[in-house]
Amino acid sequence: MTPMLQVKMFIVAGLLDAVTMIGVGIALFFTFANPFVGQIAG
């Protein structure tokens, strides 16, 4: 039972890490290359 739980734990940890990194990437994209700035200023 332990190896199965260990594999699932590593998968969940990897997915959580990936979600946080993708979120940081999207936040940086909207910080530096915000496509909505032209609509607000216009």
C-alpha positions in Angstrom: 0.0 0.0 0.0 2.9 2.4 0.8 4.3 2.5 -2.8 0.9 3.3 -4.3 0.3 6.1 -1.8 3.9 7.4 -2.4 3.3 7.6 -6.1 0.0 9.4 -5.7 1.6 11.8 -3.2 4.4 12.7 -5.8 1.8 13.2 -8.5 -0.3 15.5 -6.4 2.8 17.4 -5.3 3.9 17.8 -8.9 0.5 19.0 -10.0 0.3 21.6 -7.1 3.8 22.9 -8.0 2.8 23.1 -11.7 -0.4 25.0 -10.9 1.4 27.5 -8.8 4.2 28.1 -11.4 1.5 28.5 -14.2 -0.3 31.0 -12.0 2.9 33.0 -11.4 3.6 32.9 -15.1 0.2 34.3 -16.0 0.4 36.9 -13.3 3.8 38.1 -14.7 2.4 38.1 -18.2 -0.5 40.4 -17.2 1.9 42.5 -15.2 4.4 43.2 -18.0 2.4 42.6 -21.2 -1.2 43.5 -20.2 -3.4 43.4 -23.3 -6.2 45.4 -21.5 -4.2 48.6 -21.0 -5.3 49.9 -24.4 -8.9 49.4 -23.7 -8.7 51.2 -20.3 -6.8 54.2 -21.7 -8.9 54.4 -24.9 
